[in-house]
Amino acid sequence: MKELKKAVIYARYSSTNQREESIDAQIRACSKYAKDNGYTVVKKYKDSAKSATTANRPAFQEMI
């Protein structure tokens, strides 16, 4: 029996200098990787204009 591998995608951009398209590109790249490597993406999380230096990111908190 083939093992079902589940994954989630977390994408974010850190500042107003970056753009929403950055998140879309991250999700596309992660989705392609998942498909190519036999993962099923069960949920996608997105944080906009949030620094990685803090864990106080709404989508990140929901994910963990």
N, CA, C and O atoms as a Maestro MAE file, in Angstrom:
{
 s_m_m2io_version
 :::
 2.0.0
}

f_m_ct {
 s_m_title
 :::
 protein
 m_atom[256] {
  # First column is atom index #
  i_m_mmod_type
  r_m_x_coord
  r_m_y_coord
  r_m_z_coord
  i_m_residue_number
  s_m_chain_name
  s_m_pdb_residue_name
  s_m_pdb_atom_name
  i_m_atomic_number
  :::
  1 25 0.832 -1.175 0.000 1 A "MET " " N  " 7
  2 3 0.000 0.000 0.000 1 A "MET " " CA " 6
  3 2 0.885 1.250 0.000 1 A "MET " " C  " 6
  4 15 1.851 1.339 0.757 1 A "MET " " O  " 8
  5 25 0.546 2.193 -0.843 2 A "LYS " " N  " 7
  6 3 1.320 3.425 -0.935 2 A "LYS " " CA " 6
  7 2 0.979 4.345 0.241 2 A "LYS " " C  " 6
  8 15 -0.188 4.536 0.585 2 A "LYS " " O  " 8
  9 25 2.023 4.907 0.843 3 A "GLU " " N  " 7
  10 3 1.843 5.799 1.980 3 A "GLU " " CA " 6
  11 2 1.297 7.147 1.512 3 A "GLU " " C  " 6
  12 15 1.822 7.740 0.569 3 A "GLU " " O  " 8
  13 25 0.244 7.630 2.173 4 A "LEU " " N  " 7
  14 3 -0.317 8.940 1.880 4 A "LEU " " CA " 6
  15 2 0.447 9.969 2.703 4 A "LEU " " C  " 6
  16 15 0.446 9.916 3.933 4 A "LEU " " O  " 8
  17 25 1.090 10.896 2.025 5 A "LYS " " N  " 7
  18 3 1.858 11.928 2.710 5 A "LYS " " CA " 6
  19 2 1.076 13.234 2.642 5 A "LYS " " C  " 6
  20 15 0.753 13.724 1.560 5 A "LYS " " O  " 8
  21 25 0.779 13.788 3.808 6 A "LYS " " N  " 7
  22 3 0.051 15.051 3.888 6 A "LYS " " CA " 6
  23 2 1.017 16.173 4.226 6 A "LYS " " C  " 6
  24 15 2.011 15.972 4.924 6 A "LYS " " O  " 8
  25 25 0.705 17.358 3.719 7 A "ALA " " N  " 7
  26 3 1.544 18.521 3.977 7 A "ALA " " CA " 6
  27 2 0.676 19.765 4.060 7 A "ALA " " C  " 6
  28 15 -0.441 19.801 3.544 7 A "ALA " " O  " 8
  29 25 1.212 20.779 4.717 8 A "VAL " " N  " 7
  30 3 0.610 22.107 4.683 8 A "VAL " " CA " 6
  31 2 1.636 23.052 4.072 8 A "VAL " " C  " 6
  32 15 2.834 22.766 4.060 8 A "VAL " " O  " 8
  33 25 1.157 24.162 3.574 9 A "ILE " " N  " 7
  34 3 2.035 25.193 3.018 9 A "ILE " " CA " 6
  35 2 1.882 26.437 3.877 9 A "ILE " " C  " 6
  36 15 0.768 26.867 4.174 9 A "ILE " " O  " 8
  37 25 3.018 27.015 4.276 10 A "TYR " " N  " 7
  38 3 3.011 28.293 4.990 10 A "TYR " " CA " 6
  39 2 3.783 29.290 4.144 10 A "TYR " " C  " 6
  40 15 4.948 29.065 3.815 10 A "TYR " " O  " 8
  41 25 3.137 30.388 3.794 11 A "ALA " " N  " 7
  42 3 3.773 31.424 2.980 11 A "ALA " " CA " 6
  43 2 3.580 32.771 3.664 11 A "ALA " " C  " 6
  44 15 2.551 33.021 4.291 11 A "ALA " " O  " 8
  45 25 4.580 33.629 3.535 12 A "ARG " " N  " 7
  46 3 4.462 34.968 4.118 12 A "ARG " " CA " 6
  47 2 5.397 35.922 3.395 12 A "ARG " " C  " 6
  48 15 6.358 35.510 2.745 12 A "ARG " " O  " 8
  49 25 5.096 37.183 3.523 13 A "TYR " " N  " 7
  50 3 6.077 38.198 3.160 13 A "TYR " " CA " 6
  51 2 6.218 39.123 4.345 13 A "TYR " " C  " 6
  52 15 5.289 39.274 5.138 13 A "TYR " " O  " 8
  53 25 7.388 39.749 4.469 14 A "SER " " N  " 7
  54 3 7.723 40.394 5.732 14 A "SER " " CA " 6
  55 2 7.491 41.887 5.799 14 A "SER " " C  " 6
  56 15 7.418 42.436 6.898 14 A "SER " " O  " 8
  57 25 7.371 42.562 4.680 15 A "SER " " N  " 7
  58 3 7.259 44.017 4.770 15 A "SER " " CA " 6
  59 2 6.389 44.568 3.658 15 A "SER " " C  " 6
  60 15 6.047 43.877 2.699 15 A "SER " " O  " 8
  61 25 6.048 45.816 3.816 16 A "THR " " N  " 7
  62 3 5.241 46.469 2.791 16 A "THR " " CA " 6
  63 2 6.033 46.677 1.510 16 A "THR " " C  " 6
  64 15 5.452 46.973 0.466 16 A "THR " " O  " 8
  65 25 7.361 46.525 1.576 17 A "ASN " " N  " 7
  66 3 8.183 46.627 0.362 17 A "ASN " " CA " 6
  67 2 8.030 45.392 -0.517 17 A "ASN " " C  " 6
  68 15 8.303 45.439 -1.717 17 A "ASN " " O  " 8
  69 25 7.597 44.297 0.079 18 A "GLN " " N  " 7
  70 3 7.335 43.087 -0.688 18 A "GLN " " CA " 6
  71 2 5.866 43.082 -1.062 18 A "GLN " " C  " 6
  72 15 5.103 43.929 -0.596 18 A "GLN " " O  " 8
  73 25 5.465 42.148 -1.891 19 A "ARG " " N  " 7
  74 3 4.114 42.213 -2.427 19 A "ARG " " CA " 6
  75 2 3.375 40.898 -2.257 19 A "ARG " " C  " 6
  76 15 3.969 39.844 -2.034 19 A "ARG " " O  " 8
  77 25 2.064 40.998 -2.370 20 A "GLU " " N  " 7
  78 3 1.190 39.824 -2.262 20 A "GLU " " CA " 6
  79 2 1.573 38.757 -3.284 20 A "GLU " " C  " 6
  80 15 1.412 37.565 -3.025 20 A "GLU " " O  " 8
  81 25 2.083 39.184 -4.452 21 A "GLU " " N  " 7
  82 3 2.490 38.213 -5.474 21 A "GLU " " CA " 6
  83 2 3.581 37.285 -4.951 21 A "GLU " " C  " 6
  84 15 3.715 36.152 -5.412 21 A "GLU " " O  " 8
  85 25 4.361 37.773 -3.985 22 A "SER " " N  " 7
  86 3 5.402 36.941 -3.384 22 A "SER " " CA " 6
  87 2 4.782 35.703 -2.735 22 A "SER " " C  " 6
  88 15 5.314 34.600 -2.860 22 A "SER " " O  " 8
  89 25 3.666 35.887 -2.049 23 A "ILE " " N  " 7
  90 3 2.976 34.759 -1.419 23 A "ILE " " CA " 6
  91 2 2.453 33.807 -2.485 23 A "ILE " " C  " 6
  92 15 2.586 32.591 -2.353 23 A "ILE " " O  " 8
  93 25 1.861 34.352 -3.538 24 A "ASP " " N  " 7
  94 3 1.345 33.508 -4.619 24 A "ASP " " CA " 6
  95 2 2.460 32.672 -5.240 24 A "ASP " " C  " 6
  96 15 2.269 31.489 -5.522 24 A "ASP " " O  " 8
  97 25 3.623 33.286 -5.454 25 A "ALA " " N  " 7
  98 3 4.759 32.561 -6.037 25 A "ALA " " CA " 6
  99 2 5.249 31.466 -5.084 25 A "ALA " " C  " 6
  100 15 5.585 30.367 -5.523 25 A "ALA " " O  " 8
  101 25 5.288 31.763 -3.792 26 A "GLN " " N  " 7
  102 3 5.702 30.758 -2.812 26 A "GLN " " CA " 6
  103 2 4.746 29.566 -2.817 26 A "GLN " " C  " 6
  104 15 5.172 28.412 -2.775 26 A "GLN " " O  " 8
  105 25 3.453 29.864 -2.868 27 A "ILE " " N  " 7
  106 3 2.457 28.789 -2.862 27 A "ILE " " CA " 6
  107 2 2.562 27.950 -4.129 27 A "ILE " " C  " 6
  108 15 2.460 26.725 -4.070 27 A "ILE " " O  " 8
  109 25 2.764 28.596 -5.272 28 A "ARG " " N  " 7
  110 3 2.936 27.835 -6.523 28 A "ARG " " CA " 6
  111 2 4.146 26.910 -6.433 28 A "ARG " " C  " 6
  112 15 4.066 25.738 -6.803 28 A "ARG " " O  " 8
  113 25 5.267 27.436 -5.943 29 A "ALA " " N  " 7
  114 3 6.490 26.631 -5.844 29 A "ALA " " CA " 6
  115 2 6.301 25.467 -4.868 29 A "ALA " " C  " 6
  116 15 6.711 24.342 -5.154 29 A "ALA " " O  " 8
  117 25 5.690 25.735 -3.738 30 A "CYS " " N  " 7
  118 3 5.469 24.667 -2.754 30 A "CYS " " CA " 6
  119 2 4.476 23.635 -3.264 30 A "CYS " " C  " 6
  120 15 4.647 22.438 -3.031 30 A "CYS " " O  " 8
  121 25 3.445 24.090 -3.955 31 A "SER " " N  " 7
  122 3 2.454 23.164 -4.515 31 A "SER " " CA " 6
  123 2 3.089 22.253 -5.549 31 A "SER " " C  " 6
  124 15 2.801 21.057 -5.592 31 A "SER " " O  " 8
  125 25 3.957 22.819 -6.385 32 A "LYS " " N  " 7
  126 3 4.653 22.012 -7.396 32 A "LYS " " CA " 6
  127 2 5.556 20.986 -6.715 32 A "LYS " " C  " 6
  128 15 5.576 19.818 -7.104 32 A "LYS " " O  " 8
  129 25 6.300 21.421 -5.704 33 A "TYR " " N  " 7
  130 3 7.170 20.501 -4.977 33 A "TYR " " CA " 6
  131 2 6.347 19.362 -4.375 33 A "TYR " " C  " 6
  132 15 6.721 18.194 -4.478 33 A "TYR " " O  " 8
  133 25 5.232 19.711 -3.750 34 A "ALA " " N  " 7
  134 3 4.379 18.693 -3.128 34 A "ALA " " CA " 6
  135 2 3.890 17.688 -4.164 34 A "ALA " " C  " 6
  136 15 3.961 16.479 -3.944 34 A "ALA " " O  " 8
  137 25 3.403 18.178 -5.274 35 A "LYS " " N  " 7
  138 3 2.899 17.291 -6.329 35 A "LYS " " CA " 6
  139 2 4.007 16.391 -6.862 35 A "LYS " " C  " 6
  140 15 3.815 15.187 -7.033 35 A "LYS " " O  " 8
  141 25 5.172 16.989 -7.124 36 A "ASP " " N  " 7
  142 3 6.293 16.233 -7.687 36 A "ASP " " CA " 6
  143 2 6.838 15.172 -6.732 36 A "ASP " " C  " 6
  144 15 7.476 14.211 -7.164 36 A "ASP " " O  " 8
  145 25 6.586 15.349 -5.432 37 A "ASN " " N  " 7
  146 3 7.152 14.446 -4.434 37 A "ASN " " CA " 6
  147 2 6.103 13.625 -3.686 37 A "ASN " " C  " 6
  148 15 6.391 13.040 -2.642 37 A "ASN " " O  " 8
  149 25 4.895 13.587 -4.223 38 A "GLY " " N  " 7
  150 3 3.877 12.704 -3.686 38 A "GLY " " CA " 6
  151 2 3.173 13.167 -2.421 38 A "GLY " " C  " 6
  152 15 2.635 12.348 -1.677 38 A "GLY " " O  " 8
  153 25 3.171 14.471 -2.169 39 A "TYR " " N  " 7
  154 3 2.465 15.007 -1.010 39 A "TYR " " CA " 6
  155 2 1.089 15.518 -1.418 39 A "TYR " " C  " 6
  156 15 0.900 16.002 -2.534 39 A "TYR " " O  " 8
  157 25 0.135 15.406 -0.505 40 A "THR " " N  " 7
  158 3 -1.175 16.010 -0.677 40 A "THR " " CA " 6
  159 2 -1.238 17.231 0.230 40 A "THR " " C  " 6
  160 15 -1.117 17.105 1.448 40 A "THR " " O  " 8
  161 25 -1.427 18.411 -0.351 41 A "VAL " " N  " 7
  162 3 -1.524 19.639 0.437 41 A "VAL " " CA " 6
  163 2 -2.937 19.710 1.011 41 A "VAL " " C  " 6
  164 15 -3.921 19.765 0.274 41 A "VAL " " O  " 8
  165 25 -3.017 19.708 2.331 42 A "VAL " " N  " 7
  166 3 -4.323 19.702 2.986 42 A "VAL " " CA " 6
  167 2 -4.767 21.091 3.436 42 A "VAL " " C  " 6
  168 15 -5.952 21.310 3.684 42 A "VAL " " O  " 8
  169 25 -3.824 22.031 3.544 43 A "LYS " " N  " 7
  170 3 -4.183 23.395 3.934 43 A "LYS " " CA " 6
  171 2 -3.047 24.338 3.572 43 A "LYS " " C  " 6
  172 15 -1.879 23.950 3.543 43 A "LYS " " O  " 8
  173 25 -3.417 25.593 3.296 44 A "LYS " " N  " 7
  174 3 -2.449 26.644 2.995 44 A "LYS " " CA " 6
  175 2 -2.646 27.776 3.991 44 A "LYS " " C  " 6
  176 15 -3.771 28.207 4.244 44 A "LYS " " O  " 8
  177 25 -1.548 28.248 4.548 45 A "TYR " " N  " 7
  178 3 -1.564 29.342 5.511 45 A "TYR " " CA " 6
  179 2 -0.795 30.515 4.925 45 A "TYR " " C  " 6
  180 15 0.235 30.323 4.278 45 A "TYR " " O  " 8
  181 25 -1.295 31.744 5.151 46 A "LYS " " N  " 7
  182 3 -0.647 32.935 4.606 46 A "LYS " " CA " 6
  183 2 -0.604 34.035 5.659 46 A "LYS " " C  " 6
  184 15 -1.604 34.312 6.321 46 A "LYS " " O  " 8
  185 25 0.556 34.656 5.806 47 A "ASP " " N  " 7
  186 3 0.700 35.864 6.619 47 A "ASP " " CA " 6
  187 2 1.276 36.958 5.733 47 A "ASP " " C  " 6
  188 15 2.249 36.740 5.012 47 A "ASP " " O  " 8
  189 25 0.672 38.125 5.794 48 A "SER " " N  " 7
  190 3 1.124 39.263 4.990 48 A "SER " " CA " 6
  191 2 1.761 40.308 5.893 48 A "SER " " C  " 6
  192 15 1.238 40.634 6.959 48 A "SER " " O  " 8
  193 25 2.900 40.828 5.446 49 A "ALA " " N  " 7
  194 3 3.623 41.890 6.153 49 A "ALA " " CA " 6
  195 2 3.901 41.505 7.604 49 A "ALA " " C  " 6
  196 15 3.655 42.286 8.523 49 A "ALA " " O  " 8
  197 25 4.415 40.298 7.795 50 A "LYS " " N  " 7
  198 3 4.763 39.809 9.131 50 A "LYS " " CA " 6
  199 2 6.219 39.364 9.150 50 A "LYS " " C  " 6
  200 15 6.661 38.611 8.281 50 A "LYS " " O  " 8
  201 25 6.953 39.831 10.140 51 A "SER " " N  " 7
  202 3 8.360 39.483 10.268 51 A "SER " " CA " 6
  203 2 8.521 38.064 10.802 51 A "SER " " C  " 6
  204 15 7.714 37.591 11.602 51 A "SER " " O  " 8
  205 25 9.565 37.404 10.350 52 A "ALA " " N  " 7
  206 3 9.867 36.057 10.842 52 A "ALA " " CA " 6
  207 2 10.539 36.097 12.209 52 A "ALA " " C  " 6
  208 15 10.734 35.053 12.831 52 A "ALA " " O  " 8
  209 25 10.896 37.288 12.683 53 A "THR " " N  " 7
  210 3 11.575 37.387 13.974 53 A "THR " " CA " 6
  211 2 10.623 37.217 15.149 53 A "THR " " C  " 6
  212 15 11.059 37.153 16.298 53 A "THR " " O  " 8
  213 25 9.335 37.144 14.872 54 A "THR " " N  " 7
  214 3 8.351 36.922 15.924 54 A "THR " " CA " 6
  215 2 7.448 35.748 15.555 54 A "THR " " C  " 6
  216 15 7.142 35.525 14.384 54 A "THR " " O  " 8
  217 25 7.034 35.013 16.562 55 A "ALA " " N  " 7
  218 3 6.079 33.923 16.320 55 A "ALA " " CA " 6
  219 2 4.646 34.444 16.373 55 A "ALA " " C  " 6
  220 15 3.696 33.687 16.171 55 A "ALA " " O  " 8
  221 25 4.494 35.743 16.648 56 A "ASN " " N  " 7
  222 3 3.172 36.352 16.747 56 A "ASN " " CA " 6
  223 2 2.642 36.679 15.349 56 A "ASN " " C  " 6
  224 15 2.473 37.840 14.977 56 A "ASN " " O  " 8
  225 25 2.390 35.618 14.597 57 A "ARG " " N  " 7
  226 3 1.839 35.732 13.243 57 A "ARG " " CA " 6
  227 2 0.580 34.878 13.214 57 A "ARG " " C  " 6
  228 15 0.652 33.676 13.470 57 A "ARG " " O  " 8
  229 25 -0.572 35.469 12.909 58 A "PRO " " N  " 7
  230 3 -1.844 34.744 13.035 58 A "PRO " " CA " 6
  231 2 -1.893 33.401 12.304 58 A "PRO " " C  " 6
  232 15 -2.279 32.395 12.900 58 A "PRO " " O  " 8
  233 25 -1.514 33.366 11.046 59 A "ALA " " N  " 7
  234 3 -1.585 32.106 10.292 59 A "ALA " " CA " 6
  235 2 -0.560 31.100 10.817 59 A "ALA " " C  " 6
  236 15 -0.828 29.899 10.860 59 A "ALA " " O  " 8
  237 25 0.607 31.591 11.212 60 A "PHE " " N  " 7
  238 3 1.632 30.710 11.770 60 A "PHE " " CA " 6
  239 2 1.124 30.066 13.059 60 A "PHE " " C  " 6
  240 15 1.290 28.864 13.266 60 A "PHE " " O  " 8
  241 25 0.505 30.869 13.920 61 A "GLN " " N  " 7
  242 3 -0.040 30.348 15.173 61 A "GLN " " CA " 6
  243 2 -1.132 29.315 14.914 61 A "GLN " " C  " 6
  244 15 -1.196 28.293 15.597 61 A "GLN " " O  " 8
  245 25 -1.986 29.577 13.937 62 A "GLU " " N  " 7
  246 3 -3.032 28.615 13.595 62 A "GLU " " CA " 6
  247 2 -2.421 27.306 13.100 62 A "GLU " " C  " 6
  248 15 -2.908 26.220 13.417 62 A "GLU " " O  " 8
  249 25 -1.348 27.427 12.318 63 A "MET " " N  " 7
  250 3 -0.712 26.250 11.741 63 A "MET " " CA " 6
  251 2 -0.099 25.358 12.821 63 A "MET " " C  " 6
  252 15 -0.254 24.137 12.789 63 A "MET " " O  " 8
  253 25 0.597 25.975 13.775 64 A "ILE " " N  " 7
  254 3 1.266 25.150 14.784 64 A "ILE " " CA " 6
  255 2 0.298 24.732 15.860 64 A "ILE " " C  " 6
  256 15 0.681 24.031 16.796 64 A "ILE " " O  " 8
  :::
 }
 m_bond[255] {
  # First column is bond index #
  i_m_from
  i_m_to
  i_m_order
  :::
  1 1 2 1
  2 2 3 1
  3 3 4 2
  4 3 5 1
  5 5 6 1
  6 6 7 1
  7 7 8 2
  8 7 9 1
  9 9 10 1
  10 10 11 1
  11 11 12 2
  12 11 13 1
  13 13 14 1
  14 14 15 1
  15 15 16 2
  16 15 17 1
  17 17 18 1
  18 18 19 1
  19 19 20 2
  20 19 21 1
  21 21 22 1
  22 22 23 1
  23 23 24 2
  24 23 25 1
  25 25 26 1
  26 26 27 1
  27 27 28 2
  28 27 29 1
  29 29 30 1
  30 30 31 1
  31 31 32 2
  32 31 33 1
  33 33 34 1
  34 34 35 1
  35 35 36 2
  36 35 37 1
  37 37 38 1
  38 38 39 1
  39 39 40 2
  40 39 41 1
  41 41 42 1
  42 42 43 1
  43 43 44 2
  44 43 45 1
  45 45 46 1
  46 46 47 1
  47 47 48 2
  48 47 49 1
  49 49 50 1
  50 50 51 1
  51 51 52 2
  52 51 53 1
  53 53 54 1
  54 54 55 1
  55 55 56 2
  56 55 57 1
  57 57 58 1
  58 58 59 1
  59 59 60 2
  60 59 61 1
  61 61 62 1
  62 62 63 1
  63 63 64 2
  64 63 65 1
  65 65 66 1
  66 66 67 1
  67 67 68 2
  68 67 69 1
  69 69 70 1
  70 70 71 1
  71 71 72 2
  72 71 73 1
  73 73 74 1
  74 74 75 1
  75 75 76 2
  76 75 77 1
  77 77 78 1
  78 78 79 1
  79 79 80 2
  80 79 81 1
  81 81 82 1
  82 82 83 1
  83 83 84 2
  84 83 85 1
  85 85 86 1
  86 86 87 1
  87 87 88 2
  88 87 89 1
  89 89 90 1
  90 90 91 1
  91 91 92 2
  92 91 93 1
  93 93 94 1
  94 94 95 1
  95 95 96 2
  96 95 97 1
  97 97 98 1
  98 98 99 1
  99 99 100 2
  100 99 101 1
  101 101 102 1
  102 102 103 1
  103 103 104 2
  104 103 105 1
  105 105 106 1
  106 106 107 1
  107 107 108 2
  108 107 109 1
  109 109 110 1
  110 110 111 1
  111 111 112 2
  112 111 113 1
  113 113 114 1
  114 114 115 1
  115 115 116 2
  116 115 117 1
  117 117 118 1
  118 118 119 1
  119 119 120 2
  120 119 121 1
  121 121 122 1
  122 122 123 1
  123 123 124 2
  124 123 125 1
  125 125 126 1
  126 126 127 1
  127 127 128 2
  128 127 129 1
  129 129 130 1
  130 130 131 1
  131 131 132 2
  132 131 133 1
  133 133 134 1
  134 134 135 1
  135 135 136 2
  136 135 137 1
  137 137 138 1
  138 138 139 1
  139 139 140 2
  140 139 141 1
  141 141 142 1
  142 142 143 1
  143 143 144 2
  144 143 145 1
  145 145 146 1
  146 146 147 1
  147 147 148 2
  148 147 149 1
  149 149 150 1
  150 150 151 1
  151 151 152 2
  152 151 153 1
  153 153 154 1
  154 154 155 1
  155 155 156 2
  156 155 157 1
  157 157 158 1
  158 158 159 1
  159 159 160 2
  160 159 161 1
  161 161 162 1
  162 162 163 1
  163 163 164 2
  164 163 165 1
  165 165 166 1
  166 166 167 1
  167 167 168 2
  168 167 169 1
  169 169 170 1
  170 170 171 1
  171 171 172 2
  172 171 173 1
  173 173 174 1
  174 174 175 1
  175 175 176 2
  176 175 177 1
  177 177 178 1
  178 178 179 1
  179 179 180 2
  180 179 181 1
  181 181 182 1
  182 182 183 1
  183 183 184 2
  184 183 185 1
  185 185 186 1
  186 186 187 1
  187 187 188 2
  188 187 189 1
  189 189 190 1
  190 190 191 1
  191 191 192 2
  192 191 193 1
  193 193 194 1
  194 194 195 1
  195 195 196 2
  196 195 197 1
  197 197 198 1
  198 198 199 1
  199 199 200 2
  200 199 201 1
  201 201 202 1
  202 202 203 1
  203 203 204 2
  204 203 205 1
  205 205 206 1
  206 206 207 1
  207 207 208 2
  208 207 209 1
  209 209 210 1
  210 210 211 1
  211 211 212 2
  212 211 213 1
  213 213 214 1
  214 214 215 1
  215 215 216 2
  216 215 217 1
  217 217 218 1
  218 218 219 1
  219 219 220 2
  220 219 221 1
  221 221 222 1
  222 222 223 1
  223 223 224 2
  224 223 225 1
  225 225 226 1
  226 226 227 1
  227 227 228 2
  228 227 229 1
  229 229 230 1
  230 230 231 1
  231 231 232 2
  232 231 233 1
  233 233 234 1
  234 234 235 1
  235 235 236 2
  236 235 237 1
  237 237 238 1
  238 238 239 1
  239 239 240 2
  240 239 241 1
  241 241 242 1
  242 242 243 1
  243 243 244 2
  244 243 245 1
  245 245 246 1
  246 246 247 1
  247 247 248 2
  248 247 249 1
  249 249 250 1
  250 250 251 1
  251 251 252 2
  252 251 253 1
  253 253 254 1
  254 254 255 1
  255 255 256 2
  :::
 }
}
